[in-house]
Amino acid sequence: MRSIICSSVLVVSFLIALCPGCANQQHGQVNLPILQVDNSWPQKRESFEWAQMPGITVDDRDQVYIFTRSQPAVQVYKTDGTLVRAWDSGDPNGAHFIRIGPKGNVWTANITDHVVRKHSPEGKLLLTIGEPGVAGTDRGHFDKPTDMAILPSGDIFVSDGYGNRRVVHFDANGKYVNEWGQEGNQPGQFTLPHAIVADSKGRLYVADRENARIQVFDTTGKLLAVWQDLVTPWGLWMTKNQELWVCGSSCFKKEGMDEHMVLPPQDQVLMKLSLKGKVLQRIELLKTEVPPGKPGELDWVHAVVFDSKGNLYLGDIQGKRAQKFTLKP
C-alpha cells in the first residue's frame, strides 16, 4: 500500500482575492477541499540529491519533468513515481523553469548560463538561444532569463528576467523577432518578469512578481490587461481547459511604502484564475515554519503543474523538493 499523508487543514478556498496590506475585504468561503500529498512520489535514486526545485512540467504522456539545482538537473518520472530518464542542462545552479513545446521537445531556462535550451524528450540538445555564460541586453543575449512560452507555430517568447526587464520573441528557428518591456511599475513595464505562459489564442500571461501582478499581452507586445494585487505570482501553469493556475504568496505592501514585500514570502498560495482575471479558487498551502518541511508543506513555492488526471505537482526553493498532491472536494 502506497503511503499517502492527508492534511485536512491544508487549504481554504475563496472566490475573491485576498491581498493583506493591499485591501481590506471580507472574503466568501465556498468550500474546504483537502489536499492529499503522495509521500511515496517520486521514487528517485539514492544517488540523486535534490537541491532547490524551481521547475516542473508535464508532457502529453503525463511524464513529469523536474528541473533542480543539482545533478542530474532534469529528471523525468511517471505519475506512479517511476524514474524514466535524467540528464543535465548546463550549470545546475542556474536551473529555473522548464516547459514542454508543442512537438514534445523540452525547454529549459538557465539564469547563470544566460540561455534557454531546447532538448529532445530524450535529452539531446537541439538549440541554444543566447551565449552560454555571457549576459547582455542585445538581440543575441539574455541576462538571467527566467521562463519561455512556446506557441503551436514554434514561436518562442522568453521572459528576460532577473537582469533585463523584457519579453523577447524568437521564431521557431531561434531568430530574433521583437521585444518589449523596461524596468518600472507602470502598465507594460516589469520589475521582474518571472514566468510566462500562453493560452490557446496566443495571448501571453507574464508574472511580474515584484509588482504583484500578472500582465497580459498579444504576440506583438500590445498590453491587453493588468491584474493587480490578486497574488504575488511566482509560477504559472495554463491548463488545456484554459484556466490559469498561479503559485506564490499573498501580496503584502511594505509598511509606509508603495512597494511589495516579496522575500521572504509571508505565506504560500495557489490560485486558479479565469482568462479574464477572475479568481475561481484560492488555496492556502501549509508553509514550512521549521526546516526541513514536513510532507505537504511548502517553502518558497515556485512551480505549479497539473497532469491530465488532475494530479497537482508543486516545486519549492527552500524546501528543495517536488511533491505530488491530489485535490479532494
C-alpha positions in Angstrom: 0.0 0.0 0.0 1.5 3.3 -1.0 1.8 5.8 1.8 -0.4 8.9 1.4 -0.4 11.6 4.0 -3.6 13.7 4.2 -3.7 17.2 5.7 -7.3 18.3 6.0 -6.3 21.7 7.2 -4.1 22.4 4.2 -6.3 24.5 2.1 -9.1 27.0 2.2 -10.8 28.2 -1.0 -12.2 31.6 -1.8 -14.0 33.1 -4.7 -12.4 36.6 -4.4 -8.8 37.6 -3.9 -7.1 38.2 -0.6 -4.4 40.9 -0.5 -3.3 41.6 3.1 -1.8 45.0 3.3 -3.3 46.0 -0.1 -7.0 45.8 0.6 -9.4 45.2 3.5 -12.2 43.0 2.3 -14.5 40.3 3.6 -14.0 37.0 1.7 -16.7 34.5 0.9 -15.6 31.0 1.8 -17.0 28.4 -0.6 -15.7 25.0 0.4 -13.0 23.2 2.2 -11.2 20.9 -0.2 -8.5 18.6 1.1 -5.0 18.3 -0.5 -3.6 14.8 -0.1 0.2 14.6 -0.6 1.6 11.4 -2.0 4.6 10.8 0.2 5.9 7.9 -2.0 6.3 10.1 -5.1 8.7 10.1 -6.8 11.0 7.1 -6.4 14.3 8.9 -7.0 17.6 7.1 -6.9 19.5 7.3 -3.7 22.4 8.8 -5.7 20.2 11.7 -6.7 20.4 14.6 -4.2 17.8 17.3 -4.8 18.6 21.0 -4.4 16.3 24.0 -5.0 13.4 22.9 -7.2 12.4 25.9 -9.4 10.9 24.0 -12.4 8.3 21.2 -13.0 6.4 20.4 -16.2 4.3 17.6 -17.6 4.1 16.2 -21.2 1.2 14.8 -23.1 2.0 11.3 -21.8 1.8 12.5 -18.2 5.5 12.2 -17.7 6.7 14.7 -15.1 9.9 16.6 -15.7 11.6 18.3 -12.8 14.4 20.9 -13.0 16.5 21.0 -9.9 19.7 22.8 -9.0 21.6 19.6 -8.6 22.8 16.8 -10.9 21.2 15.4 -12.9 19.3 18.7 -13.3 16.5 17.2 -15.4 14.7 14.1 -14.1 11.7 12.5 -15.6 9.2 10.5 -13.6 5.9 8.7 -14.3 2.9 9.6 -12.3 3.4 6.5 -10.2 6.9 7.8 -9.3 9.0 5.5 -11.5 12.1 7.2 -12.9 12.2 7.3 -16.7 15.4 9.1 -17.5 17.6 12.0 -16.5 20.2 14.4 -17.9 22.0 17.7 -17.3 21.2 21.0 -18.9 24.1 23.4 -18.3 25.0 24.8 -15.0 22.6 23.2 -12.5 22.9 26.2 -10.2 21.1 28.3 -12.8 18.1 26.0 -13.3 14.9 27.9 -13.4 11.7 27.0 -15.3 11.2 24.0 -17.6 8.5 23.7 -20.3 7.3 21.3 -23.0 7.0 22.6 -26.5 4.1 21.7 -29.0 6.2 18.9 -30.5 7.2 17.4 -27.2 10.6 19.0 -27.0 11.9 20.1 -23.6 12.8 23.7 -23.0 14.9 25.0 -20.0 15.8 28.5 -18.8 19.1 28.9 -17.1 19.8 32.1 -15.1 23.6 31.6 -14.7 24.2 30.4 -18.2 22.0 33.2 -19.5 20.4 31.0 -22.1 17.3 29.0 -22.9 17.9 25.5 -24.3 15.7 23.1 -26.4 16.2 19.4 -25.9 14.6 16.3 -27.4 12.5 14.3 -24.9 15.5 12.0 -24.5 17.7 15.0 -23.5 19.6 15.6 -26.8 20.5 19.3 -27.1 18.8 20.7 -30.2 19.0 24.5 -29.9 20.6 27.1 -27.6 19.4 30.7 -27.6 21.8 33.2 -26.1 25.5 32.9 -25.5 26.4 30.5 -22.6 27.9 32.3 -19.7 27.6 35.8 -21.3 25.0 38.2 -20.1 23.8 41.1 -22.3 20.9 43.3 -23.4 21.1 42.9 -27.2 19.3 40.6 -29.6 21.7 37.7 -29.1 22.0 37.8 -25.3 19.9 37.4 -22.2 20.6 38.5 -18.6 19.2 35.7 -16.3 16.2 34.6 -18.4 13.5 33.0 -16.3 11.0 31.2 -18.5 9.7 30.6 -22.0 6.3 30.1 -23.7 6.3 28.1 -27.0 3.3 28.6 -29.3 2.0 25.9 -31.7 3.7 27.8 -34.5 7.0 27.2 -32.7 7.5 30.9 -31.9 9.3 31.4 -28.6 8.7 34.1 -26.0 11.3 34.4 -23.3 10.8 36.3 -20.0 14.2 38.0 -19.5 14.4 38.3 -16.5 16.4 38.9 -13.3 18.9 41.2 -15.2 16.8 42.6 -18.0 13.2 43.6 -17.8 11.7 42.4 -21.0 9.9 39.8 -23.1 11.9 38.6 -26.2 10.2 37.0 -29.2 12.1 34.5 -31.4 10.8 32.4 -34.4 10.8 28.6 -34.4 14.5 28.6 -35.5 15.6 30.9 -32.7 15.9 34.0 -34.9 15.1 37.3 -33.1 11.8 38.9 -34.0 10.8 41.5 -31.4 11.0 42.6 -27.8 9.1 44.8 -25.3 9.3 46.0 -21.7 11.5 48.0 -19.5 12.1 48.4 -15.7 9.2 50.0 -13.8 5.8 49.6 -12.3 3.7 51.3 -15.0 1.5 49.2 -17.2 3.6 47.3 -19.7 6.8 47.7 -17.6 8.3 45.0 -15.4 10.1 44.8 -12.1 10.8 41.1 -12.5 9.2 39.1 -15.4 9.4 35.8 -13.5 7.2 33.4 -15.5 5.3 33.3 -18.8 2.6 31.1 -20.4 0.4 31.3 -23.4 -3.3 30.4 -23.9 -4.8 28.8 -27.0 -5.4 32.2 -28.7 -1.7 33.2 -28.3 -2.2 35.6 -25.5 0.8 35.8 -23.2 0.5 36.0 -19.4 3.6 37.3 -17.6 4.1 37.0 -13.9 5.5 40.4 -12.9 6.4 39.1 -9.5 7.9 42.1 -7.6 5.0 44.3 -8.9 2.5 41.7 -7.5 0.6 41.4 -10.8 0.0 39.4 -14.0 0.2 41.3 -17.3 -1.5 40.0 -20.4 -0.1 40.8 -23.9 -0.7 39.8 -27.5 2.2 38.4 -29.5 3.2 41.9 -30.8 3.6 43.1 -27.2 0.4 45.1 -27.1 -0.8 45.3 -23.5 -4.3 43.7 -23.1 -4.8 43.6 -19.3 -3.2 44.1 -15.9 -4.3 42.0 -13.0 -3.0 43.9 -10.0 -2.8 42.7 -6.4 -4.5 39.4 -6.7 -1.4 37.4 -5.8 2.4 37.8 -5.8 2.9 35.4 -8.7 6.0 33.1 -8.8 4.9 30.3 -11.2 2.2 29.9 -13.9 0.5 27.0 -15.5 -2.1 27.0 -18.3 -4.4 24.0 -18.4 -5.9 22.5 -21.5 -9.2 23.8 -20.2 -7.8 27.3 -20.5 -7.6 28.0 -16.8 -4.6 29.8 -15.4 -3.1 28.4 -12.2 -0.7 30.6 -10.2 1.5 29.7 -7.2 3.2 32.3 -5.0 2.1 34.3 -2.0 -0.4 36.9 -0.9 0.5 40.5 -1.8 1.7 42.5 1.2 2.9 46.1 1.0 5.9 47.2 3.0 4.7 49.4 5.8 4.6 53.0 4.7 5.8 52.2 1.3 4.3 51.7 -2.2 6.4 48.6 -2.6 5.5 44.9 -2.3 7.1 42.6 0.2 8.2 39.5 -1.8 11.1 37.9 0.0 10.7 36.0 2.2 7.1 35.2 1.3 4.7 35.6 4.2 2.5 32.7 3.2 2.1 30.1 0.4 -0.8 30.4 -2.0 -2.2 28.6 -5.0 -4.8 30.3 -7.2 -7.0 29.4 -10.2 -7.9 32.3 -12.5 -10.2 32.6 -15.5 -8.6 34.2 -18.6 -10.4 37.4 -17.7 -8.6 37.6 -14.3 -11.5 36.4 -12.2 -10.4 34.4 -9.1 -12.1 31.0 -9.3 -10.3 29.4 -6.4 -7.8 30.4 -3.8 -5.9 27.7 -1.8 -3.7 28.5 1.2 -0.9 25.9 1.5 0.9 24.9 4.6 4.0 26.9 5.0 7.2 25.4 6.4 7.9 27.1 9.7 10.9 24.9 10.8 13.0 23.3 8.1 13.1 20.7 6.9 9.5 20.8 6.0 7.0 18.0 6.6 5.3 16.3 3.7 2.7 18.7 2.2 4.4 21.8 3.5 5.9 24.4 1.0 8.8 26.8 1.4 9.1 29.4 -1.3 6.7 27.6 -3.7 8.0 28.2 -7.2 6.4 25.8 -9.8 2.9 24.5 -10.3 1.6 22.0 -12.9 -1.3 19.5 -13.3 -1.3 16.3 -15.2 -4.3 15.0 -17.3 -5.8 13.2 -14.3 -5.9 16.4 -12.2 -2.9 15.5 -10.0 -1.0 18.6 -8.8 2.8 18.9 -8.6 4.5 21.7 -6.7 8.2 22.6 -6.5 9.7 24.9 -3.9 13.0 26.6 -3.5 13.9 26.4 0.2 12.1 23.1 0.6 14.2 21.6 -2.2 11.7 19.1 -3.4 8.9 18.3 -5.8 5.7 17.0 -4.3 2.6 15.4 -5.8 -0.9 16.2 -4.5 -4.5 15.2 -5.1 -7.2 17.8 -4.6 -10.3 16.3 -3.0 -13.6 18.3 -2.8 
